[in-house]
């Protein structure tokens, strides 16, 4: 759920969560999760270069109706051996 600088929920006032239109589906951290740019774009997944999710890969959470209810931020992933990467992919640390 998105909160403003006062800690008040955006959803409380509008009844919906705004999509993060600035997510980067073609970022290397999205690729490290094993997702192609096309798949990430279709699912609304991407690297967040700003905002509350800055430095995370944001994955949308939707109701069965398709309504966006929030995002989960992923910072590292354990990948199957067939990706031929290290067992854990750690994203760069966020700047304070």
N, CA, C and O atoms as CSV, one atom per row, in Angstrom:
chain,resi,resn,atom,element,x,y,z
A,1,UNK,N,N,0.842,-1.168,0.000
A,1,UNK,CA,C,0.000,0.000,0.000
A,1,UNK,C,C,0.889,1.234,0.000
A,1,UNK,O,O,1.868,1.278,0.746
A,2,UNK,N,N,0.587,2.210,-0.793
A,2,UNK,CA,C,1.368,3.431,-0.925
A,2,UNK,C,C,0.981,4.409,0.167
A,2,UNK,O,O,-0.205,4.638,0.404
A,3,UNK,N,N,1.974,4.991,0.837
A,3,UNK,CA,C,1.713,5.995,1.861
A,3,UNK,C,C,2.394,7.296,1.482
A,3,UNK,O,O,3.479,7.294,0.901
A,4,UNK,N,N,1.749,8.414,1.817
A,4,UNK,CA,C,2.361,9.718,1.562
A,4,UNK,C,C,3.317,10.067,2.694
A,4,UNK,O,O,3.571,9.240,3.570
A,5,UNK,N,N,3.854,11.298,2.682
A,5,UNK,CA,C,4.847,11.685,3.679
A,5,UNK,C,C,4.272,11.747,5.091
A,5,UNK,O,O,5.035,11.798,6.056
A,6,UNK,N,N,2.955,11.744,5.237
A,6,UNK,CA,C,2.321,11.784,6.549
A,6,UNK,C,C,1.944,10.388,7.048
A,6,UNK,O,O,1.373,10.242,8.129
A,7,UNK,N,N,2.269,9.358,6.250
A,7,UNK,CA,C,1.955,8.002,6.635
A,7,UNK,C,C,0.519,7.605,6.340
A,7,UNK,O,O,0.051,6.555,6.780
A,8,UNK,N,N,-0.173,8.451,5.593
A,8,UNK,CA,C,-1.564,8.174,5.256
A,8,UNK,C,C,-1.628,7.375,3.969
A,8,UNK,O,O,-0.965,7.717,2.990
A,9,UNK,N,N,-2.396,6.346,3.963
A,9,UNK,CA,C,-2.498,5.451,2.821
A,9,UNK,C,C,-3.172,6.116,1.634
A,9,UNK,O,O,-4.226,6.736,1.781
A,10,UNK,N,N,-2.560,5.989,0.442
A,10,UNK,CA,C,-3.166,6.476,-0.797
A,10,UNK,C,C,-4.463,5.737,-1.070
A,10,UNK,O,O,-5.446,6.331,-1.512
A,11,UNK,N,N,-4.459,4.428,-0.802
A,11,UNK,CA,C,-5.647,3.621,-1.059
A,11,UNK,C,C,-6.821,4.071,-0.196
A,11,UNK,O,O,-7.969,4.007,-0.635
A,12,UNK,N,N,-6.545,4.527,1.031
A,12,UNK,CA,C,-7.600,4.976,1.942
A,12,UNK,C,C,-8.406,6.098,1.309
A,12,UNK,O,O,-9.628,6.150,1.453
A,13,UNK,N,N,-7.729,6.991,0.612
A,13,UNK,CA,C,-8.416,8.138,0.025
A,13,UNK,C,C,-8.993,7.865,-1.355
A,13,UNK,O,O,-10.033,8.428,-1.699
A,14,UNK,N,N,-8.363,7.035,-2.145
A,14,UNK,CA,C,-8.800,6.862,-3.531
A,14,UNK,C,C,-9.458,5.528,-3.805
A,14,UNK,O,O,-10.160,5.381,-4.806
A,15,UNK,N,N,-9.246,4.552,-2.939
A,15,UNK,CA,C,-9.812,3.234,-3.160
A,15,UNK,C,C,-8.974,2.376,-4.089
A,15,UNK,O,O,-9.382,1.270,-4.440
A,16,UNK,N,N,-7.809,2.864,-4.493
A,16,UNK,CA,C,-6.951,2.081,-5.369
A,16,UNK,C,C,-5.483,2.431,-5.157
A,16,UNK,O,O,-5.162,3.481,-4.601
A,17,UNK,N,N,-4.603,1.551,-5.598
A,17,UNK,CA,C,-3.158,1.771,-5.520
A,17,UNK,C,C,-2.693,2.212,-6.909
A,17,UNK,O,O,-3.036,1.577,-7.906
A,18,UNK,N,N,-1.917,3.293,-6.979
A,18,UNK,CA,C,-1.461,3.749,-8.292
A,18,UNK,C,C,-0.367,2.834,-8.842
A,18,UNK,O,O,0.490,2.380,-8.083
A,19,UNK,N,N,-0.380,2.556,-10.147
A,19,UNK,CA,C,0.706,1.762,-10.725
A,19,UNK,C,C,2.004,2.570,-10.726
A,19,UNK,O,O,1.984,3.795,-10.852
A,20,UNK,N,N,3.124,1.873,-10.584
A,20,UNK,CA,C,4.430,2.525,-10.642
A,20,UNK,C,C,4.870,2.552,-12.100
A,20,UNK,O,O,5.514,1.621,-12.582
A,21,UNK,N,N,4.520,3.617,-12.789
A,21,UNK,CA,C,4.763,3.731,-14.228
A,21,UNK,C,C,6.230,3.875,-14.596
A,21,UNK,O,O,6.583,3.758,-15.770
A,22,UNK,N,N,7.087,4.125,-13.620
A,22,UNK,CA,C,8.510,4.350,-13.897
A,22,UNK,C,C,9.368,3.088,-13.761
A,22,UNK,O,O,10.591,3.171,-13.873
A,23,UNK,N,N,8.757,1.925,-13.521
A,23,UNK,CA,C,9.537,0.698,-13.365
A,23,UNK,C,C,10.275,0.343,-14.654
A,23,UNK,O,O,9.739,0.518,-15.748
A,24,UNK,N,N,11.501,-0.154,-14.523
A,24,UNK,CA,C,12.348,-0.490,-15.666
A,24,UNK,C,C,12.370,-2.008,-15.870
A,24,UNK,O,O,13.052,-2.736,-15.149
A,25,UNK,N,N,11.615,-2.463,-16.858
A,25,UNK,CA,C,11.526,-3.903,-17.150
A,25,UNK,C,C,12.802,-4.433,-17.794
A,25,UNK,O,O,13.058,-5.636,-17.751
A,26,UNK,N,N,13.607,-3.552,-18.391
A,26,UNK,CA,C,14.822,-3.985,-19.087
A,26,UNK,C,C,16.082,-3.865,-18.216
A,26,UNK,O,O,17.194,-3.865,-18.744
A,27,UNK,N,N,15.918,-3.764,-16.899
A,27,UNK,CA,C,17.056,-3.628,-15.984
A,27,UNK,C,C,17.724,-4.985,-15.741
A,27,UNK,O,O,17.068,-6.025,-15.794
A,28,UNK,N,N,19.026,-4.963,-15.476
A,28,UNK,CA,C,19.784,-6.207,-15.263
A,28,UNK,C,C,19.283,-7.010,-14.065
A,28,UNK,O,O,19.371,-8.238,-14.074
A,29,UNK,N,N,18.763,-6.349,-13.041
A,29,UNK,CA,C,18.254,-7.075,-11.879
A,29,UNK,C,C,16.995,-7.863,-12.212
A,29,UNK,O,O,16.753,-8.915,-11.620
A,30,UNK,N,N,16.198,-7.379,-13.140
A,30,UNK,CA,C,15.010,-8.119,-13.596
A,30,UNK,C,C,15.462,-9.343,-14.384
A,30,UNK,O,O,14.921,-10.436,-14.214
A,31,UNK,N,N,16.447,-9.154,-15.239
A,31,UNK,CA,C,17.014,-10.266,-16.009
A,31,UNK,C,C,17.622,-11.317,-15.079
A,31,UNK,O,O,17.527,-12.514,-15.349
A,32,UNK,N,N,18.247,-10.872,-13.982
A,32,UNK,CA,C,18.859,-11.796,-13.023
A,32,UNK,C,C,17.817,-12.687,-12.355
A,32,UNK,O,O,18.142,-13.774,-11.876
A,33,UNK,N,N,16.576,-12.236,-12.322
A,33,UNK,CA,C,15.487,-13.053,-11.777
A,33,UNK,C,C,14.990,-14.087,-12.776
A,33,UNK,O,O,14.134,-14.912,-12.456
A,34,UNK,N,N,15.537,-14.036,-14.001
A,34,UNK,CA,C,15.147,-15.001,-15.023
A,34,UNK,C,C,13.971,-14.555,-15.857
A,34,UNK,O,O,13.342,-15.371,-16.530
A,35,UNK,N,N,13.662,-13.258,-15.824
A,35,UNK,CA,C,12.527,-12.734,-16.591
A,35,UNK,C,C,13.018,-11.963,-17.808
A,35,UNK,O,O,13.959,-11.174,-17.717
A,36,UNK,N,N,12.382,-12.196,-18.934
A,36,UNK,CA,C,12.703,-11.398,-20.119
A,36,UNK,C,C,12.028,-10.035,-19.971
A,36,UNK,O,O,11.110,-9.872,-19.168
A,37,UNK,N,N,12.485,-9.074,-20.742
A,37,UNK,CA,C,11.888,-7.751,-20.720
A,37,UNK,C,C,10.408,-7.832,-21.083
A,37,UNK,O,O,9.580,-7.162,-20.466
A,38,UNK,N,N,10.075,-8.641,-22.070
A,38,UNK,CA,C,8.685,-8.766,-22.527
A,38,UNK,C,C,7.786,-9.327,-21.426
A,38,UNK,O,O,6.680,-8.832,-21.210
A,39,UNK,N,N,8.261,-10.356,-20.733
A,39,UNK,CA,C,7.483,-10.960,-19.646
A,39,UNK,C,C,7.303,-9.967,-18.502
A,39,UNK,O,O,6.202,-9.815,-17.972
A,40,UNK,N,N,8.387,-9.293,-18.125
A,40,UNK,CA,C,8.323,-8.317,-17.041
A,40,UNK,C,C,7.343,-7.195,-17.376
A,40,UNK,O,O,6.549,-6.790,-16.526
A,41,UNK,N,N,7.392,-6.693,-18.606
A,41,UNK,CA,C,6.460,-5.641,-19.019
A,41,UNK,C,C,5.020,-6.126,-18.959
A,41,UNK,O,O,4.141,-5.408,-18.482
A,42,UNK,N,N,4.772,-7.338,-19.440
A,42,UNK,CA,C,3.407,-7.890,-19.450
A,42,UNK,C,C,2.856,-8.058,-18.035
A,42,UNK,O,O,1.655,-7.905,-17.812
A,43,UNK,N,N,3.737,-8.376,-17.076
A,43,UNK,CA,C,3.301,-8.598,-15.699
A,43,UNK,C,C,3.386,-7.346,-14.828
A,43,UNK,O,O,2.926,-7.355,-13.687
A,44,UNK,N,N,3.972,-6.271,-15.356
A,44,UNK,CA,C,4.107,-5.039,-14.584
A,44,UNK,C,C,5.251,-5.077,-13.590
A,44,UNK,O,O,5.237,-4.351,-12.596
A,45,UNK,N,N,6.248,-5.923,-13.853
A,45,UNK,CA,C,7.404,-6.082,-12.968
A,45,UNK,C,C,8.548,-5.219,-13.483
A,45,UNK,O,O,8.743,-5.106,-14.693
A,46,UNK,N,N,9.312,-4.604,-12.567
A,46,UNK,CA,C,10.453,-3.822,-13.004
A,46,UNK,C,C,11.283,-3.308,-11.847
A,46,UNK,O,O,10.856,-3.326,-10.693
A,47,UNK,N,N,12.477,-2.849,-12.182
A,47,UNK,CA,C,13.388,-2.235,-11.216
A,47,UNK,C,C,12.904,-0.815,-10.937
A,47,UNK,O,O,12.581,-0.073,-11.864
A,48,UNK,N,N,12.854,-0.441,-9.668
A,48,UNK,CA,C,12.412,0.900,-9.277
A,48,UNK,C,C,13.618,1.800,-9.029
A,48,UNK,O,O,14.335,1.602,-8.049
A,49,UNK,N,N,13.861,2.792,-9.903
A,49,UNK,CA,C,14.995,3.687,-9.719
A,49,UNK,C,C,14.703,4.844,-8.760
A,49,UNK,O,O,15.597,5.630,-8.446
A,50,UNK,N,N,13.452,4.949,-8.294
A,50,UNK,CA,C,13.084,6.048,-7.392
A,50,UNK,C,C,11.875,5.627,-6.560
A,50,UNK,O,O,11.325,4.541,-6.743
A,51,UNK,N,N,11.478,6.497,-5.653
A,51,UNK,CA,C,10.301,6.251,-4.834
A,51,UNK,C,C,10.568,5.325,-3.659
A,51,UNK,O,O,11.719,5.019,-3.344
A,52,UNK,N,N,9.497,4.883,-3.014
A,52,UNK,CA,C,9.609,4.015,-1.842
A,52,UNK,C,C,10.260,2.688,-2.163
A,52,UNK,O,O,10.858,2.068,-1.283
A,53,UNK,N,N,10.158,2.240,-3.393
A,53,UNK,CA,C,10.707,0.942,-3.797
A,53,UNK,C,C,12.096,1.070,-4.417
A,53,UNK,O,O,12.602,0.100,-4.982
A,54,UNK,N,N,12.718,2.234,-4.325
A,54,UNK,CA,C,14.013,2.479,-4.960
A,54,UNK,C,C,15.023,1.394,-4.611
A,54,UNK,O,O,15.236,1.081,-3.440
A,55,UNK,N,N,15.646,0.821,-5.650
A,55,UNK,CA,C,16.661,-0.200,-5.459
A,55,UNK,C,C,16.120,-1.619,-5.423
A,55,UNK,O,O,16.889,-2.570,-5.287
A,56,UNK,N,N,14.819,-1.775,-5.541
A,56,UNK,CA,C,14.180,-3.088,-5.508
A,56,UNK,C,C,13.579,-3.426,-6.871
A,56,UNK,O,O,13.294,-2.536,-7.673
A,57,UNK,N,N,13.392,-4.704,-7.120
A,57,UNK,CA,C,12.549,-5.125,-8.239
A,57,UNK,C,C,11.144,-5.197,-7.657
A,57,UNK,O,O,10.886,-5.959,-6.725
A,58,UNK,N,N,10.242,-4.401,-8.214
A,58,UNK,CA,C,8.866,-4.327,-7.724
A,58,UNK,C,C,7.996,-5.320,-8.482
A,58,UNK,O,O,7.978,-5.338,-9.712
A,59,UNK,N,N,7.275,-6.146,-7.725
A,59,UNK,CA,C,6.375,-7.142,-8.294
A,59,UNK,C,C,4.967,-6.798,-7.825
A,59,UNK,O,O,4.715,-6.761,-6.620
A,60,UNK,N,N,4.045,-6.546,-8.752
A,60,UNK,CA,C,2.693,-6.158,-8.344
A,60,UNK,C,C,1.916,-7.301,-7.700
A,60,UNK,O,O,2.088,-8.468,-8.051
A,61,UNK,N,N,1.068,-6.942,-6.761
A,61,UNK,CA,C,0.142,-7.877,-6.119
A,61,UNK,C,C,-1.247,-7.484,-6.597
A,61,UNK,O,O,-1.670,-6.338,-6.444
A,62,UNK,N,N,-1.952,-8.452,-7.178
A,62,UNK,CA,C,-3.285,-8.166,-7.719
A,62,UNK,C,C,-4.323,-9.121,-7.152
A,62,UNK,O,O,-4.023,-10.271,-6.831
A,63,UNK,N,N,-5.546,-8.625,-7.034
A,63,UNK,CA,C,-6.683,-9.460,-6.668
A,63,UNK,C,C,-7.072,-10.312,-7.869
A,63,UNK,O,O,-6.635,-10.028,-8.985
A,64,UNK,N,N,-7.880,-11.349,-7.672
A,64,UNK,CA,C,-8.346,-12.152,-8.810
A,64,UNK,C,C,-9.066,-11.313,-9.873
A,64,UNK,O,O,-9.140,-11.713,-11.035
A,65,UNK,N,N,-9.589,-10.166,-9.480
A,65,UNK,CA,C,-10.264,-9.267,-10.422
A,65,UNK,C,C,-9.281,-8.471,-11.276
A,65,UNK,O,O,-9.673,-7.829,-12.251
A,66,UNK,N,N,-7.992,-8.520,-10.901
A,66,UNK,CA,C,-6.975,-7.754,-11.618
A,66,UNK,C,C,-6.638,-6.437,-10.944
A,66,UNK,O,O,-5.704,-5.754,-11.363
A,67,UNK,N,N,-7.384,-6.066,-9.904
A,67,UNK,CA,C,-7.137,-4.803,-9.213
A,67,UNK,C,C,-5.786,-4.840,-8.511
A,67,UNK,O,O,-5.477,-5.791,-7.793
A,68,UNK,N,N,-4.985,-3.799,-8.722
A,68,UNK,CA,C,-3.675,-3.677,-8.087
A,68,UNK,C,C,-3.863,-3.324,-6.619
A,68,UNK,O,O,-4.534,-2.343,-6.297
A,69,UNK,N,N,-3.271,-4.125,-5.716
A,69,UNK,CA,C,-3.416,-3.872,-4.285
A,69,UNK,C,C,-2.106,-3.475,-3.611
A,69,UNK,O,O,-2.114,-3.046,-2.457
A,70,UNK,N,N,-0.993,-3.608,-4.307
A,70,UNK,CA,C,0.293,-3.226,-3.739
A,70,UNK,C,C,1.441,-3.842,-4.511
A,70,UNK,O,O,1.256,-4.417,-5.583
A,71,UNK,N,N,2.640,-3.708,-3.940
A,71,UNK,CA,C,3.849,-4.246,-4.552
A,71,UNK,C,C,4.688,-4.951,-3.507
A,71,UNK,O,O,4.673,-4.591,-2.330
A,72,UNK,N,N,5.419,-5.956,-3.950
A,72,UNK,CA,C,6.442,-6.612,-3.141
A,72,UNK,C,C,7.784,-6.204,-3.745
A,72,UNK,O,O,7.945,-6.223,-4.965
A,73,UNK,N,N,8.743,-5.838,-2.903
A,73,UNK,CA,C,10.074,-5.493,-3.370
A,73,UNK,C,C,11.030,-6.642,-3.155
A,73,UNK,O,O,11.155,-7.141,-2.037
A,74,UNK,N,N,11.708,-7.071,-4.204
A,74,UNK,CA,C,12.654,-8.183,-4.140
A,74,UNK,C,C,14.068,-7.615,-4.204
A,74,UNK,O,O,14.380,-6.790,-5.063
A,75,UNK,N,N,14.926,-8.072,-3.274
A,75,UNK,CA,C,16.302,-7.585,-3.259
A,75,UNK,C,C,17.319,-8.653,-3.612
A,75,UNK,O,O,18.440,-8.333,-4.006
A,76,UNK,N,N,16.942,-9.921,-3.477
A,76,UNK,CA,C,17.836,-10.992,-3.902
A,76,UNK,C,C,16.995,-12.197,-4.276
A,76,UNK,O,O,15.849,-12.334,-3.846
A,77,UNK,N,N,17.578,-13.059,-5.077
A,77,UNK,CA,C,16.825,-14.214,-5.559
A,77,UNK,C,C,17.704,-15.454,-5.550
A,77,UNK,O,O,18.890,-15.383,-5.874
A,78,UNK,N,N,17.133,-16.578,-5.182
A,78,UNK,CA,C,17.813,-17.866,-5.300
A,78,UNK,C,C,17.332,-18.479,-6.608
A,78,UNK,O,O,16.140,-18.725,-6.792
A,79,UNK,N,N,18.259,-18.719,-7.496
A,79,UNK,CA,C,17.918,-19.166,-8.835
A,79,UNK,C,C,18.231,-20.646,-9.030
A,79,UNK,O,O,19.162,-21.174,-8.422
A,80,UNK,N,N,17.455,-21.310,-9.876
A,80,UNK,CA,C,17.755,-22.711,-10.202
A,80,UNK,C,C,19.102,-22.838,-10.903
A,80,UNK,O,O,19.564,-21.883,-11.529
A,81,UNK,N,N,19.740,-24.007,-10.808
A,81,UNK,CA,C,21.049,-24.243,-11.413
A,81,UNK,C,C,21.062,-23.979,-12.910
A,81,UNK,O,O,22.072,-23.527,-13.448
A,82,UNK,N,N,19.945,-24.256,-13.595
A,82,UNK,CA,C,19.943,-24.112,-15.049
A,82,UNK,C,C,20.160,-22.677,-15.539
A,82,UNK,O,O,20.358,-22.469,-16.736
A,83,UNK,N,N,20.129,-21.681,-14.645
A,83,UNK,CA,C,20.408,-20.308,-15.055
A,83,UNK,C,C,21.905,-20.046,-15.155
A,83,UNK,O,O,22.319,-19.023,-15.699
A,84,UNK,N,N,22.724,-20.965,-14.631
A,84,UNK,CA,C,24.188,-20.875,-14.693
A,84,UNK,C,C,24.709,-19.566,-14.103
A,84,UNK,O,O,25.691,-19.004,-14.589
A,85,UNK,N,N,24.052,-19.095,-13.067
A,85,UNK,CA,C,24.520,-17.939,-12.317
A,85,UNK,C,C,24.871,-18.419,-10.912
A,85,UNK,O,O,24.661,-19.587,-10.584
A,86,UNK,N,N,25.395,-17.539,-10.095
A,86,UNK,CA,C,25.642,-17.931,-8.712
A,86,UNK,C,C,24.307,-18.304,-8.066
A,86,UNK,O,O,23.252,-17.899,-8.554
A,87,UNK,N,N,24.341,-19.059,-6.993
A,87,UNK,CA,C,23.103,-19.513,-6.368
A,87,UNK,C,C,22.274,-18.361,-5.823
A,87,UNK,O,O,21.049,-18.460,-5.765
A,88,UNK,N,N,22.915,-17.280,-5.426
A,88,UNK,CA,C,22.193,-16.119,-4.920
A,88,UNK,C,C,22.648,-14.885,-5.691
A,88,UNK,O,O,23.843,-14.624,-5.827
A,89,UNK,N,N,21.688,-14.145,-6.184
A,89,UNK,CA,C,21.978,-12.899,-6.881
A,89,UNK,C,C,21.615,-11.776,-5.926
A,89,UNK,O,O,20.450,-11.625,-5.560
A,90,UNK,N,N,22.587,-10.997,-5.526
A,90,UNK,CA,C,22.338,-9.888,-4.605
A,90,UNK,C,C,22.391,-8.594,-5.399
A,90,UNK,O,O,23.336,-8.348,-6.147
A,91,UNK,N,N,21.373,-7.779,-5.229
A,91,UNK,CA,C,21.302,-6.515,-5.933
A,91,UNK,C,C,22.193,-5.485,-5.229
A,91,UNK,O,O,22.500,-5.641,-4.048
A,92,UNK,N,N,22.609,-4.436,-5.945
A,92,UNK,CA,C,23.417,-3.397,-5.328
A,92,UNK,C,C,22.674,-2.770,-4.148
A,92,UNK,O,O,21.450,-2.646,-4.170
A,93,UNK,N,N,23.426,-2.376,-3.119
A,93,UNK,CA,C,22.821,-1.737,-1.942
A,93,UNK,C,C,22.222,-0.398,-2.330
A,93,UNK,O,O,22.741,0.310,-3.193
A,94,UNK,N,N,21.115,-0.065,-1.670
A,94,UNK,CA,C,20.505,1.242,-1.881
A,94,UNK,C,C,21.367,2.314,-1.240
A,94,UNK,O,O,21.968,2.084,-0.190
A,95,UNK,N,N,21.434,3.474,-1.856
A,95,UNK,CA,C,22.127,4.608,-1.254
A,95,UNK,C,C,21.219,5.234,-0.232
A,95,UNK,O,O,20.020,5.383,-0.468
A,96,UNK,N,N,21.777,5.602,0.905
A,96,UNK,CA,C,20.963,6.184,1.978
A,96,UNK,C,C,20.568,7.592,1.667
A,96,UNK,O,O,19.881,8.231,2.463
